[in-house]
Amino acid sequence: MPAVAALLAAGGGTRFAGNEHKLLGILRGKPVWEWALHQVQAAGFDHVVIVTGAVALPWTAHTVVRHNAAWATGQASSVQVAVAAARELGASAVTIGLADQPFVTAAAWRAVAQAAADCRIVIATYDGTPGPNPVRLAAPVWPLLPTSGDEGARSLIRDHPEWVCSVSCVGSVADIDTLEDLARWNHC
């Protein structure tokens, strides 16, 4: 079975008050989304799916791009697009992360993806705190994922803790949602 990762990059970034989309904000010399993409590509997946939406991004080669026309309805629709792509690619699981989280390391992506195969849901933890991104979702949970709203797998994680395995990861799930976030991380 191929190892498939999905990077969600569809949201509107409404809390980012700049003249551009948050994923296009320059973080330490390059756009936020490029940092996230570099990490997931460095993790060694067979396929990297990029789920786009609100903003056109100049994605690179070696990715599978899927546009989420319903991006404004919330994250659930992007997760559904990622799952559909993973299904098309013949995967038995998909590892999902967010393009506005540039400090999730390739090691974190790999650790979550390679966790015990019998775990239906795998979440990353950082210093003992659930991230939860990236998250690996096995095919048996795909039909149970929400189809609308701004929630990915959170309800499944909450409602079925017995399905969840945690993996200790290095890195950070700090995200870039505001101009202040971008400024803070540019000065660290």
Protein Blocks (a to p, Z undefined) as FASTA:
>chain_A
ZZdddddfkbgolmlmbfbdfklpcgehiafklmmmmmmmmnopabdcdddfkbccddde
hiacdddfklmnojklmmmmmmmmmmmnopabdcdddfklmkbcfklmmmmmmmcfklmb
dcddeehiafklccdddfklmmmpcfedjdfklmmmmmmmmlpccdddeddfbdcfbfkl
mmmmmmZZ
